[in-house]
Amino acid sequence: MAADPYLDNINAYMAKRWPQAQRLTAYVRDLWADHCQIEVDDRDHVVSQLINDDDEQFWQRLWELQLGSHLLRLGHKPCSPKTGPDFRFEVDGLTVWIEAISPGPRGIPAAWFQFPSGGKGTTYDTPNSEMLLRWTSAFRNKRGKFESYAARNSLGPALMGAIDRSRASTSQRVDGTARRHTPPR
């Protein structure tokens, strides 16, 4: 079996960036294996944004890998064209387009993402307004993209936005686990 230069680059990046995060590295490798089963018009672009030290681009590409893997495992045959939404697939003769986004935690207080240490607990307010702003901004962004695609008559009627809410609502550990916050009663 021939070596995959893309996977070699991903592994090297993960080992450099998160050397202690073996679970995350294994997870990314598994997602990449699924991604290689999808018809992708610009794999160079995907990998370059996954390994370029830009957190926003890394988590966005990771969300797209997760979404593509999920579609594949549901039995769809997604493809990822160079222009247009992130994924296209057919369901009962209907072409479905999906535009993915993973809004970052901009505007959410840093304390929300800090983990207690040494057995010490902490209390703080849930930043509901800030999280809502990130999500509505993501919806607005995708709506604009859909309108642009529609103006060019490049899409059919089945459009979907897939928004990853994890980065704007939980503390994401580098090892892939997340701490969910429960609002006070």
N, C-alpha and C positions, 0 to 999 in steps of 0.2 A: 504494500500500500504506500503510495507516494505521500511525502510529508506535505502538510498544509502550511504554506508560509504565512497565511493570515493567522492561523492558530498559534504558530510559533511567535508571532509578534504580540498577540494577545497574552500568551503565557508569560513572555518576557516582561511586558508592561505590568501585569498583575503581580509578578514576583518582585518587581522594583517598587511599585506603588503601595501594595498591601502584602508584605511578605508573611504576615501572621494570619492572613485571611484565606486559609486553604479551602474552607467551605464555599466562600464566594467564588474563588478561582474555579473550583470544580463545577459550581453552578453555571458560571459563564461558559465553561467548556461544553457542558451539556446543551446549553442554549445555542451555542455556536454549531454544534452537530445538527440540531434541528434546522438552524438557519441555512445550513448548506444544502438542505433538501428543498428549499424554497427558491423559486426562480427570482433572482435579484439582479437588476440591471446595473447596479453600481456598488459592488461589494467593497471596492477600495474606499469609497466615501464612508461606508459604515465603519470599517476598521479604523480609518484615520481619525474619526471622531470618537471612537471608543477608547483609543490609546493616546490621546494628545494632551493629557493632564488638565483638561477643562472639565470640572465636575458636572456642570450643566449638560455638556454634550455626552459625557460618559453615562449619566443616569438616563438621559433621553434615549440613547442608543440601546441601553440595557432594557428599558421599557419596550422598545420596539422588538428586541430579541424575544422578550417574554411573550408579547402579544403574538408574534409570528409563530412561536412554539405552541402556544395555546390553540391558535387556529388550526395548525397542522395536526395537533393531537385530537382535535374535534372532528377530524376527517376532511377538512377543507383542503384545497390546493391553492394556498395564497401565493401571489406573486407581488413583487415590489418594484414597480416601474421607476425609472429615473426621474420622471416628472409626474406630478399629480400626488394624490394621497399616498400614504405609506404602504397600504396593502389593497389588493383587489382579489376577489374570488367570486365564484358563482354559487348560487343557492337556488335550486329549482328553476334554472333558466334566467334568474335575476342577477345582474352584476352588482356586487356590494363593494363599496369603497370605504376604507377606514383610515382616518387621520389620527395619529397617536400623539399624545403630549404628556410630558412628565414635568409639571410645574415645580420650580425650585422653591426653596423656603425663604425667598426674599421677603423682608418685612416681618418675619416671625421672630420673636425675641430669642436670642441665643440660649437663654436659660431653658427654653422648651426642649432643646436638643441635648442638654447636659445630663449625664447619668450620675446619680448619687454614688458616692464612693465611701468605703470604710463603714458600711452599714448605716450611714446617715441618710435620713429621708429629707425631702424638701417639699415645700408647697409653693404654688404659684397659680395664677389665673390661666385658664385655658384661652389661648389667643384665637377665639372663634372668628372675630372680625377679620383678622389677618389671614386666617386659613380660607375663609369665604372669599376674600379678595383674590387670593391666588387662583382659586378654582374658577371664579367668574371671569377672571382675566384669561384663563386658559380657554374657557368656552368662547369668549369674544375673539380670541386669536384664531381658533378653528373655524368659527363662523365666517370670519373674513377670508380665510383660505377657501372655504366652500363657495362663497360668493364669487371669488376670483375664478375658481374652476368652472362654475356654472356660466359665468360670462363668456368663457371660451368654449362653451358647449362640449367640454371634454368629459363630462360625467353623466351617468344616468341618475335616476331618482333615489337610489339607495345609498345614502351617505351616513356615516357614523363617525362620531368622535369618541376616542378611547382615552380617557384621562386617568393617569396614574396619580392617585391622591396620597400615596404613602409619604412622599417627600415633604409635602406641605401639611401633614397632620400627625406624623409620628416621628420618633427618633429612630433613624435608620442606623443600625450598627454596621460597621464595615464588613463583618462576617456574614451579613445577609439577614440577621435576625432583627426584629423591630420591637421596641417597647411601646405598647399602646397606652395611651393616657386615658383615664376615665374621668370625666367631668365630676366635680363634687356634687353631691345630692343636696 
